[in-house]
């Protein structure tokens, strides 16, 4: 166990651990601090005060917190933020002039104001040497251009997800998990891009959250369209409620069709075989791309 302080930088949700000073109790939640990082001095906000964390969750050696942010530090942060609109507008203009096939997403100044980092997305490698020269000549600082993926773009820009809440990646997710089509299938979701994709156009991150439960539940319910034996005779499985573990069954009786719900543990059916997937299905299940399936 090691004693740490939790620090956040800018608007990112990830929490970083730093070594508390002897007077660590003086640092309050939400308070600005100046810390030493691999990039140099950075400004961050205290998320939680000193507490102990397991060694396996910590990357040693811990960097120290240098000091509380002073009024001068706070003013520098505001000045850096005020310079961003001009930096974005100039860069966007130069990208249009040079015809570079890249999408400008955002930019940020380092704490000391000596480095300006631009974030962009592109479908291929970009030769932006002339762009860097123009930016450096304009702002007289070190210029860095960083290409990010489509999911990172949404994480930087944020937005409201289909559920009506702020995107998970922009609000609290530290890292992107692997999301697959199989997760949507496990939950019995209709494979319609508008239903299972996020703002980034990829599968929604939330499909991963309860996947362990649904993956196990899938082994205990009959396959849709398969034949099952109920206390009232044979029928066809129509749908499964994997939270209540209830299956709707169609039974053909006296020349008519009857639909009834049965607890899954009262049905007899062929269990799903482990493995046995062909190569095509395995490739589809492990893809983050949203399939083109119409409603």
Residue pairs with C-beta under 8 A, 6 or more apart in sequence:
1 52
1 53
1 54
1 55
2 52
2 53
2 55
2 58
2 60
2 62
3 19
3 20
3 24
3 50
3 51
3 52
4 17
4 18
4 19
4 20
4 50
4 51
4 52
4 53
4 58
4 62
5 17
5 18
5 19
5 20
5 24
5 27
5 46
5 48
5 49
5 50
5 65
6 15
6 16
6 17
6 18
6 46
6 47
6 48
7 15
7 16
7 17
7 18
7 33
7 35
7 44
7 45
7 46
7 47
7 65
8 14
8 15
8 16
8 44
8 45
8 47
9 16
9 42
9 43
9 44
9 45
10 108
11 158
11 170
13 170
13 171
13 172
13 173
13 174
14 174
14 175
15 47
15 174
16 44
17 53
17 57
17 58
17 59
17 62
18 35
18 62
18 63
18 64
18 65
19 61
19 62
19 63
19 64
19 65
20 27
20 50
20 65
21 64
21 65
24 49
24 50
24 65
25 49
25 50
26 68
27 33
27 46
27 49
27 50
27 65
27 68
28 46
28 49
29 46
29 47
29 48
29 49
30 45
30 46
31 45
31 46
31 68
31 69
32 43
32 44
32 45
32 46
32 68
32 69
32 73
32 74
32 77
33 43
33 44
33 45
33 46
33 65
33 66
33 67
33 68
33 69
34 41
34 42
34 43
34 44
34 65
34 66
34 67
34 68
34 69
34 73
34 111
35 41
35 42
35 44
35 63
35 64
35 65
35 66
36 42
36 63
36 64
36 66
37 63
39 110
40 110
40 111
40 112
41 66
41 111
41 112
42 110
42 111
43 69
43 73
43 76
43 77
43 111
69 77
73 111
76 111
76 112
76 113
77 111
79 113
80 108
80 109
80 111
80 113
83 109
83 113
84 107
84 108
84 109
87 107
87 109
87 116
87 118
87 135
87 139
88 104
88 106
88 107
90 135
90 138
90 139
91 104
91 107
91 118
91 131
91 135
92 104
94 131
94 134
94 135
95 102
95 104
95 131
98 130
98 131
100 126
100 128
100 131
101 122
101 123
101 124
101 126
102 120
102 121
102 122
102 126
102 128
103 120
103 121
103 122
103 153
104 118
104 119
104 120
105 119
105 120
105 121
105 148
105 153
105 156
105 157
106 118
106 119
106 156
106 157
107 116
107 117
107 118
107 119
108 116
108 117
109 115
109 116
109 117
109 141
110 116
110 117
113 141
114 141
114 142
115 141
115 142
115 143
115 144
116 135
116 139
116 141
116 142
116 143
116 144
117 144
117 145
117 146
118 135
118 143
118 144
118 145
118 146
119 146
119 148
119 152
119 153
119 156
120 126
120 145
120 146
120 147
120 148
121 147
121 148
121 149
121 150
121 152
121 153
122 147
126 147
128 145
131 145
132 143
132 145
135 143
136 142
136 143
148 156
150 200
150 201
150 202
151 169
151 176
151 200
151 202
153 200
154 167
154 169
154 170
154 198
154 199
154 200
155 167
155 169
155 170
155 173
156 170
157 170
158 166
158 167
158 170
158 171
159 166
159 167
159 170
159 199
160 166
160 167
161 167
161 168
161 198
161 199
161 204
162 195
162 198
162 204
163 206
165 171
167 198
167 199
168 205
168 206
169 176
169 205
173 205
176 205
177 205
177 208
178 208
178 288
179 202
179 203
179 204
179 205
179 207
179 208
179 288
180 203
180 285
180 286
180 287
180 288
181 191
181 203
181 284
181 285
181 286
181 287
181 291
182 285
182 286
183 203
183 207
183 208
183 211
183 214
184 191
184 196
184 203
184 207
185 191
185 285
186 211
186 214
186 215
186 217
186 218
187 207
187 210
187 211
187 214
187 242
188 239
188 240
188 242
189 195
189 196
189 207
190 196
190 295
191 291
191 293
192 293
192 294
192 295
193 290
193 291
193 292
193 293
194 295
196 203
196 204
196 207
196 290
197 203
197 204
197 290
198 204
198 205
201 290
202 288
202 289
202 290
203 288
203 289
203 290
214 242
217 242
217 245
218 242
218 272
219 271
219 272
220 245
220 264
220 265
221 237
221 240
221 242
221 245
221 247
221 264
222 228
222 237
222 240
222 247
222 264
222 267
222 269
222 270
223 237
223 269
223 272
224 237
224 238
224 239
224 240
225 236
225 237
226 236
226 237
226 269
226 270
227 234
227 235
227 236
227 237
227 269
228 234
228 235
228 236
228 237
228 247
228 249
228 267
228 268
228 269
229 235
229 267
229 268
229 269
230 249
230 251
230 260
230 262
230 266
230 267
231 262
231 266
232 251
232 253
232 260
233 251
233 253
234 251
235 249
235 250
235 251
235 252
235 260
236 249
236 250
237 247
237 248
237 249
237 269
238 247
238 248
238 249
238 250
238 259
239 247
239 248
240 246
240 247
240 248
240 264
241 247
241 248
245 263
245 264
245 265
246 261
246 262
246 263
246 264
247 261
247 262
247 263
247 264
247 267
248 259
248 260
248 261
249 259
249 260
249 261
249 262
249 267
250 257
250 258
250 259
251 257
251 258
251 259
251 260
252 258
277 285
284 291
